[in-house]
Each structure stands twice: as structure tokens, then as C-alpha cells.
Amino acid sequence: MEGCTSSPGRLMPSALNTAAPLYSLQISKDKLNVRYVGEARTEYDVGAVRADHPVPQNLAVYYFEATVDMPPTSLGKMRVGFCSHSFKAGRHFGAEKGSFAYCGDDGAFRHEDNVREAYGHPFRSGDVVGAGIVLSRGALFFTHNGQNLGVARSGVGPRTHVLFPAVSLHSPGESLKLNFGAEPFMFDVAGVVAEERAKEEGQVSDIEVPAAVSHELVRGTLAHYGYARTLAAFEQASGIAAARREGLRRRAARAVDGEGTLALRAGVRTALLAGNVEAAEDLMRRDSIARRLLPEDRLSTHTWRDLVWTALSCQGVVELARAGDAPRALAFARERIAPFVSAPCPLAHEPGAGAGHDACKICVHVQGMVRECMGLLAYPDAATSPLAHLLAPSERERTADIVNSAILTLEAALGEGEHPPGAFPDARSSGSTPPALVRCLHQLCAARHLLHELNGRQGEPFSLRRALGDADPDEPMAGA
């Protein structure tokens, strides 16, 4: 259950803690059933037990349930809730600071120094009672037979208290069966997660952004990545006047020999997305800028050429393997990829080139692609091989992005006159600035991570993939 599962390596409450002294309680072998076996003679003759691990901080919502079993003569003096590590044994939860509980005898919510607030319904045998925390707001809530009783208290949670799921009993013969998520919950806790996210999305949607600003962001991104036809359709649909479109186009594409590279990059991207590497290379050869990224240009000796050529070569091998032409794929790989199999990153020893440099990131990807492409040739059927992911459309798009970035980098450097005519620019000295929309997303991620830190890392960490509706398939989805 996404939003209710801790990250890998983080321990979740899964059973009752039998390591601490237990008074008047009997715990089952699976540590999920607890029965009161005391005499309940005094108010301090309470059996209380907490879970084995505290509530994790990095969830949207934490929740657990308990099923009630008590004889007809029972007074129902049981409580379900949360407590701190230092809670004193022999007391009901909600009787001291750092503890919060939903009470079975009167349906009240009790917290801190036994402060009582009218809240829900008394417990009956067979009832399923739940307790949860919305971590980002520190909002405690309880449920009764699948119905949410509302927020009982706000401003609590791991940031202010290290809380453990906990139960306490004080009537002979009564028992509770705990469910920490190993079984389906009666309450729809996933709905709470969705509701919290919807509230946040609603707050964001209420922020008004002028149409001119959003249009500029979108069109700048489309122009940057070379989606010329989509850009033209967007401009037409958004009603941007022809004169305005022309002005934006001139600013978006730096002029070289009287023309920008938008049309070229669009053509190259279209060819690569169609799997036609040869057509993409032909377009590049006919362009005065892009041809410098190909090895036949004697003047080009720098890293971007090697990276682009290797990426194109790897994609060519993949396309031949996709078509089932193993002999041509092998010959193509020997001719164009073999020299790069053991080659180090061209930027690894460049002064000032760090691990975070864009070209280094591209280089790491290309080197990995080289190794995988060579491995792909070992399988008779690429589509059923362990390297079948190389056939995914996203790999074509990634190759197109590499070529697009290289053309923009070279175009920007030449347009600024930083290098003599004919010389290949230094990939470190200049580069294509990411479009404004991408920079906004980077700033959004940084701001959200900072807010999460300021909130004591309490609540679900921000995920751009999730916010854009593109959930990571590896993200945990189990309940708890």
C-alpha cells in the first residue's frame, strides 16, 4: 500500500514487544494476541504493552488495527493508541505524557495527563478498532468498524514524540488481536493517503499561473528537446499570434548561419524514435554544426563526439538485434563499438570535470550501454533475453536526448564565439542550459526536500515521479 510502507531497511511495527516486563497479560506465540489475566483490583493493575518498533517517520500515514474479544460481563476497560518509549508499566495509555488512546469503556479520547475528550463509541466484542497518524501533520485519528472517527489530536508524531503502537487492558477475560498490516485492514487507509495527496494537489492547483508564463515554459521545453511538430501544434492551439511565435522562436533557437537547429534536432529525434539511426546520421552530416559530432569530421577531437558516436552506434546494434539480423549486428558492433568497450570516460581526467557534470553522467550511461549492447549479441532472441529492456522505446528517447544535448551544447558555444571557426568546443566550458521548466522542477524538488528536513523528516518524502503520475514500479506497495 503506497504511502503506508516504510523504505527498505527501515523497521516497521510487526508484533507486540515481549522483551519488556508484562503485568497481568498473556501474549500468544505469534505476538499478535494479548489477553488480560490479572484481577483488576486497583487502577494500577493495568496490563499495557507496546509494539516492537516505533512508527517510522517517512510515511504518509501509519495505521494498525485491533479486534476486540470480551465476555458479556467485561467492563471494556481497554485502550488502543500510541505511547512513548518511556511510558510507565501498570498505567493505561492516555494517563501520562507522551501517550494517546481511544478508550473502550466510554468511547473517549484520552491523552497526556488523562485528559478526557468525548470522541467515539464504546467497544463491543467483535469490534475492529484502528489507530493511525497522518505523519506530515502529526494528526492522530481512530476508526471504529471501518469508520473514521476524525482527527483526535494534531501536532504529534515522531518529530515531537517517538511513538509506538500500543494497547492496554484492565478487565478480566478481555483480549485483543493485533493487525500491523500482515492482513488486509477493515478500514480503507489507502483512501486517507489519497485524500492527503489530493489536499496537497488542490493547494497547488489553487495557485494561479499566468497563461503567458505557462505557455513560455511549455514551448521552451518543446523547443529545447526538438519536438518541432508538437511545438507548432501547441502554439496554434494556445492562440499565440504569428508575430509572437516568430519572436519566441528566434529567442529559443540561437542563429547559426542564419538558422537555428530546431528543425535539425526535430528531424534527428523523429528518426531515432522510429529506430532509423542511419537517417539520423545522414541529417547530422548535412548540417554544419551537427556534423562536427561525427568522427569523419577531422576537426572534431573532443569528448562529445565520442559520446554521441558511441550512443548512436549502440542504438544501431539494438535496432539490428531487434530486427533479428544477428550477422549485421555483430559486424556493426565490431566496426563501431569494439574500440569503446574498455575505454575510460573521456571526461574523467579533464580539469574541473566532476561526477555531477552533465557530460560525465551521459558518459556513464553510454559506457553502460556499450557493455549491455555487446552482451545483447550473445542471445539469439533479443526480445526474450535478460537485456530486453534495451528494446524499450525509452532507450530510443534517451539516445535522442544525448544527441539533442550535444547539438545544443555545440550550438551555444559556437554562437557565443568562444572558439575559433572549425574547432570543437570544450564540453566543460559551455553547455545547453536546461529549459526553464526543467529548472523549475529542480527547484521544486530542492524546496520540497528542504521543507521535509525542516519538518523533522516527518511524513512522506517528496517524489517527483509520483507527483507527475509516473510511480516507480519498484516503489513498495504492501500494506502497513
C-alpha positions in Angstrom: 0.0 0.0 0.0 1.9 3.0 -1.3 2.4 5.7 1.3 1.9 3.3 4.2 5.1 1.3 3.8 8.5 2.3 5.1 11.5 2.4 2.9 13.7 -0.7 2.6 15.9 -1.2 5.7 13.5 0.7 8.0 11.9 -1.5 10.6 8.1 -1.4 10.9 6.0 -2.4 13.9 5.1 -6.0 13.3 4.4 -7.6 16.7 4.0 -6.9 20.4 7.1 -6.3 22.4 7.6 -9.2 24.8 11.1 -8.1 25.9 9.7 -5.5 28.4 8.1 -6.7 31.6 4.5 -7.7 31.2 2.0 -7.3 34.0 -1.3 -9.2 34.1 -1.0 -10.0 30.4 -0.7 -13.2 28.4 0.9 -12.9 24.9 0.4 -15.5 22.2 3.3 -17.2 20.5 2.9 -15.1 17.3 2.9 -12.0 19.5 -0.3 -10.7 17.9 -2.8 -11.7 20.5 -2.9 -10.3 24.1 -5.3 -11.3 26.9 -5.8 -9.8 30.3 -5.2 -12.4 33.1 -5.0 -10.1 36.1 -7.6 -9.4 38.8 -8.1 -5.7 38.1 -8.3 -4.9 41.8 -6.8 -1.4 41.6 -6.4 1.4 39.0 -2.7 0.5 38.7 -3.4 -3.2 37.9 -3.4 -2.5 34.2 -1.8 -4.7 31.6 -0.1 -2.5 28.9 2.1 -3.5 26.0 3.6 -1.7 23.0 4.8 -2.8 19.6 8.3 -4.0 18.9 9.2 -0.9 16.8 8.2 2.7 16.7 6.2 4.4 14.0 8.5 5.3 11.1 8.9 8.9 10.1 8.9 8.5 6.3 5.3 7.5 5.7 2.3 9.5 4.5 0.1 7.6 7.0 0.8 4.9 9.6 -2.1 2.7 10.8 -2.9 -0.5 12.7 -6.0 -2.3 13.9 -7.1 -4.4 16.9 -10.1 -6.8 17.0 -11.9 -6.8 20.4 -12.9 -10.0 22.2 -14.5 -9.7 25.7 -17.1 -11.6 27.8 -20.5 -10.1 28.4 -19.6 -9.3 32.0 -16.5 -7.3 30.9 -16.3 -3.6 31.6 -14.4 -3.0 28.4 -11.6 -1.1 30.1 -9.2 -1.4 27.2 -7.4 1.3 25.2 -5.9 1.4 21.7 -3.4 4.1 20.7 0.2 5.2 20.9 2.8 5.7 23.6 6.4 6.9 24.0 9.3 4.6 24.9 9.4 5.8 28.5 5.7 5.0 29.3 5.4 3.5 32.8 4.1 0.0 33.0 0.9 -0.6 35.0 -0.9 2.5 33.7 -3.5 3.0 31.0 -2.3 4.7 27.8 -3.5 8.3 27.8 -2.8 8.6 31.5 0.6 10.2 31.2 2.5 12.5 28.8 3.5 11.0 25.5 0.5 8.7 25.3 -2.7 8.9 23.4 -5.6 6.4 23.4 -9.1 5.6 22.3 -11.0 4.2 25.3 -13.2 1.1 25.1 -15.4 1.7 28.2 -16.7 5.2 27.3 -15.5 5.9 23.7 -13.5 8.9 24.9 -10.1 10.0 23.6 -7.6 10.4 26.4 -4.1 12.0 26.2 -1.2 13.3 28.2 -2.3 13.5 31.9 -5.5 11.5 31.4 -7.3 14.5 29.8 -10.7 13.2 28.6 -12.4 14.3 25.4 -15.7 12.9 24.1 -14.8 11.2 20.8 -16.3 7.9 19.6 -18.3 4.7 20.6 -17.6 2.3 23.4 -16.1 -1.1 22.3 -18.1 -4.3 21.9 -17.0 -7.8 21.4 -16.2 -8.3 17.7 -15.5 -4.6 17.0 -12.4 -3.7 15.0 -10.7 -0.6 16.3 -7.9 1.2 14.4 -5.4 3.9 15.3 -3.5 6.0 12.8 -1.2 9.0 12.3 -1.0 11.3 9.3 2.7 11.9 9.6 3.1 15.2 7.7 0.6 16.9 10.0 1.1 14.8 13.1 -2.7 14.2 13.1 -3.9 11.3 15.2 -7.1 9.6 14.2 -9.0 6.4 15.2 -11.5 4.2 13.5 -14.4 2.0 14.7 -15.5 -0.9 12.5 -14.0 0.7 9.4 -15.4 4.2 10.0 -13.0 7.1 10.5 -13.9 9.0 13.7 -12.0 12.1 12.7 -8.8 13.8 13.9 -8.4 13.4 17.7 -5.2 15.4 18.1 -2.8 17.3 15.8 0.9 18.2 16.1 2.1 14.8 17.4 4.2 12.1 15.9 7.9 11.1 15.6 9.1 14.7 15.4 7.7 15.5 18.8 7.3 12.0 20.3 8.9 8.7 19.3 5.6 6.8 19.3 4.9 3.1 19.4 1.6 1.4 18.6 0.2 0.3 22.0 -2.8 -1.3 23.8 -3.8 -1.6 27.4 -6.4 -3.9 29.1 -8.0 -3.8 32.6 -10.9 -6.2 32.6 -10.7 -10.0 33.3 -11.1 -12.2 30.2 -10.9 -9.4 27.6 -8.4 -9.8 24.7 -7.2 -8.0 21.5 -5.9 -9.4 18.3 -3.5 -7.0 16.6 -3.1 -6.5 12.9 0.0 -4.5 11.9 -0.6 -4.9 8.2 0.1 -8.6 7.6 -3.6 -9.0 6.8 -6.0 -6.6 5.0 -7.4 -3.8 7.1 -11.1 -3.3 7.6 -10.5 0.5 7.2 -9.5 1.9 3.8 -6.2 3.5 4.9 -5.2 3.9 1.3 -8.1 6.3 0.9 -6.6 8.5 3.7 -3.3 8.6 1.8 -5.1 9.5 -1.4 -7.1 12.2 0.4 -3.9 13.8 1.9 -2.3 13.9 -1.5 -5.5 15.3 -3.1 -5.5 18.1 -0.5 -1.9 19.0 -1.3 -2.6 18.8 -5.1 -5.6 21.1 -4.5 -3.5 23.7 -2.8 -1.0 23.6 -5.6 -3.8 23.9 -8.2 -5.2 26.9 -6.5 -2.0 28.8 -7.3 -2.7 30.9 -10.4 0.0 31.0 -13.1 -0.5 33.5 -15.9 -1.1 31.7 -19.2 1.8 33.6 -20.9 4.2 32.2 -18.3 2.9 28.6 -18.6 3.0 28.8 -22.4 6.6 30.1 -22.3 7.6 27.2 -20.1 6.0 24.6 -22.3 7.1 25.9 -25.6 10.7 26.4 -24.3 10.8 22.8 -23.2 9.4 21.6 -26.6 11.9 23.7 -28.4 14.8 22.5 -26.2 14.1 18.8 -26.9 13.4 19.3 -30.6 9.7 18.5 -30.7 9.0 20.8 -33.6 5.7 19.5 -34.8 4.3 19.3 -31.2 5.6 22.9 -30.7 3.8 24.1 -33.8 0.6 22.4 -32.7 0.9 23.8 -29.2 1.4 27.4 -30.5 -1.6 27.1 -32.8 -3.8 25.6 -30.0 -2.7 28.2 -27.4 -3.5 31.1 -29.8 -0.1 32.6 -29.8 0.0 35.2 -32.6 2.2 34.6 -35.6 4.4 37.6 -34.8 4.8 36.5 -31.2 5.6 32.9 -32.3 8.3 34.2 -34.5 9.9 36.3 -31.8 9.8 33.4 -29.3 11.3 31.1 -31.9 14.2 33.4 -32.6 15.0 33.7 -28.9 14.6 29.9 -28.3 17.0 28.9 -31.1 20.3 30.6 -31.4 21.0 31.5 -35.0 24.0 29.8 -36.8 24.5 30.5 -40.5 21.1 32.2 -40.4 19.2 29.2 -39.0 18.7 27.6 -35.6 18.9 23.9 -35.0 15.3 23.2 -34.0 14.4 21.7 -37.4 17.5 19.6 -37.4 17.1 18.3 -33.9 13.4 17.6 -34.6 14.4 15.5 -37.6 17.1 13.6 -35.8 14.7 12.9 -32.9 12.0 11.7 -35.2 14.4 9.4 -37.0 15.8 7.9 -33.8 12.4 7.4 -32.2 11.5 5.4 -35.4 14.6 3.3 -35.0 16.3 4.7 -38.1 19.8 5.5 -36.9 21.2 5.8 -40.4 18.7 8.5 -41.3 19.6 10.5 -38.1 23.3 10.3 -39.0 22.5 11.5 -42.6 20.7 14.5 -41.3 23.6 15.3 -39.0 26.2 15.0 -41.8 24.3 17.6 -43.9 24.3 20.2 -41.1 27.3 22.5 -40.5 27.0 22.1 -36.7 25.9 18.6 -36.1 28.4 17.0 -38.5 31.1 18.0 -36.0 29.7 15.4 -33.7 30.6 12.6 -36.2 34.0 11.1 -36.5 34.5 11.8 -40.2 34.9 15.5 -39.3 38.7 15.7 -39.0 38.5 18.8 -36.8 36.4 17.2 -34.1 38.5 15.6 -31.5 36.6 16.2 -28.3 34.5 14.2 -25.9 31.0 15.0 -27.1 31.9 13.4 -30.5 32.9 10.1 -28.8 29.8 10.1 -26.6 27.4 10.8 -29.4 29.0 8.4 -31.8 29.0 5.6 -29.2 25.4 6.3 -28.3 24.3 6.2 -32.0 26.4 3.0 -32.6 24.9 1.2 -29.6 21.4 2.2 -30.8 22.2 0.9 -34.2 23.2 -2.5 -32.8 20.0 -2.6 -30.8 17.9 -1.9 -33.9 19.6 -4.6 -35.9 19.2 -7.1 -33.0 15.5 -6.1 -32.8 15.2 -7.0 -36.5 16.8 -10.3 -35.8 19.8 -9.6 -38.1 22.5 -11.1 -35.9 25.3 -11.2 -38.6 24.9 -7.5 -39.4 24.6 -6.6 -35.7 27.8 -8.4 -34.9 29.7 -6.8 -37.8 28.3 -3.3 -36.9 29.4 -3.8 -33.3 32.9 -4.9 -34.3 33.3 -1.9 -36.5 31.8 0.9 -34.3 31.6 -0.3 -30.7 34.6 -2.5 -30.1 37.0 0.4 -29.6 34.9 1.8 -26.8 34.4 -1.4 -24.8 37.2 -0.7 -22.3 37.6 3.0 -23.0 37.5 5.2 -19.8 35.2 8.1 -19.6 36.6 10.8 -21.8 35.9 13.5 -19.2 37.3 11.5 -16.2 40.7 13.3 -16.3 39.5 16.7 -17.6 40.3 19.5 -15.2 37.2 20.6 -13.4 35.1 17.7 -14.5 33.3 16.3 -11.5 30.9 13.4 -11.0 28.0 15.8 -11.2 28.9 17.2 -14.6 26.2 16.5 -17.3 28.7 15.1 -19.8 30.1 12.7 -17.2 26.5 11.5 -16.4 26.0 10.9 -20.1 29.3 9.1 -20.4 28.4 6.8 -17.6 25.2 5.9 -19.3 26.9 5.4 -22.7 29.6 3.1 -21.1 26.9 1.0 -19.5 25.0 0.9 -22.8 28.2 -0.3 -24.6 28.6 -3.2 -22.2 24.9 -4.2 -22.5 24.9 -3.9 -26.3 27.8 -6.3 -26.5 26.0 -8.7 -24.1 22.9 -8.5 -26.2 24.7 -10.1 -29.1 25.1 -13.3 -27.1 21.4 -14.0 -27.2 19.6 -15.4 -30.3 16.4 -13.7 -29.4 16.9 -10.2 -28.1 13.2 -9.8 -27.1 13.3 -12.6 -24.6 16.9 -12.0 -23.3 17.7 -10.5 -19.9 18.7 -7.4 -21.8 15.4 -6.9 -23.5 14.9 -3.5 -21.8 17.3 -2.1 -24.4 14.4 -2.6 -26.9 12.1 -0.3 -24.9 11.1 3.0 -26.6 12.6 4.9 -23.6 16.1 3.8 -24.8 15.5 5.3 -28.2 14.4 8.5 -26.5 17.4 8.5 -24.3 19.7 8.3 -27.3 17.8 11.1 -28.9 18.3 13.2 -25.7 22.0 12.6 -25.8 22.3 13.8 -29.4 20.0 16.7 -28.8 22.0 17.8 -25.8 25.3 17.6 -27.7 23.9 19.7 -30.6 22.6 22.3 -28.2 25.9 22.4 -26.4 27.9 22.9 -29.5 25.5 25.4 -31.0 25.6 27.5 -27.8 29.4 27.5 -27.7 29.8 28.4 -31.3 27.1 31.1 -31.1 28.9 32.8 -28.2 32.1 32.9 -30.3 34.1 31.1 -27.6 36.0 29.0 -30.1 37.7 29.7 -33.4 35.8 28.5 -36.5 36.2 24.8 -37.1 37.4 24.0 -33.6 35.2 21.7 -31.5 34.2 23.4 -28.2 35.2 22.2 -24.8 32.2 20.4 -23.3 33.2 21.8 -19.9 33.3 25.5 -21.0 29.8 25.7 -22.2 26.7 23.6 -22.4 23.0 23.7 -23.2 21.1 25.4 -20.3 18.2 23.2 -19.3 14.8 24.7 -20.2 13.1 26.9 -17.7 10.5 24.2 -16.9 13.2 21.7 -16.0 15.0 24.3 -13.8 11.6 24.9 -12.1 11.3 21.2 -11.4 14.8 21.0 -10.0 13.9 24.0 -7.7 10.7 22.3 -6.7 12.5 19.2 -5.6 15.1 21.1 -3.7 12.4 23.2 -1.9 10.3 20.1 -1.0 13.3 18.3 0.3 14.2 21.3 2.4 10.7 21.5 3.8 10.8 17.8 4.7 14.1 18.4 6.6 12.6 21.4 8.4 9.6 19.2 9.4 12.0 16.8 11.1 11.8 14.4 8.1 8.3 13.6 9.3 5.9 12.5 6.6 6.3 11.0 3.2 9.4 12.3 1.2 8.5 14.2 -2.0 8.7 12.1 -5.2 8.6 14.0 -8.5 7.7 10.7 -10.3 4.7 10.3 -8.0 3.7 13.9 -8.4 3.7 13.6 -12.1 1.7 10.4 -12.0 4.6 8.2 -13.0 5.0 5.9 -10.0 8.2 4.0 -9.7 7.4 0.3 -10.3 9.9 -0.6 -7.6 8.2 1.5 -5.0 6.8 -0.6 -2.2 3.1 -1.2 -2.3 2.4 -3.6 0.6 0.2 -2.5 3.4 1.0 -1.4 6.9 
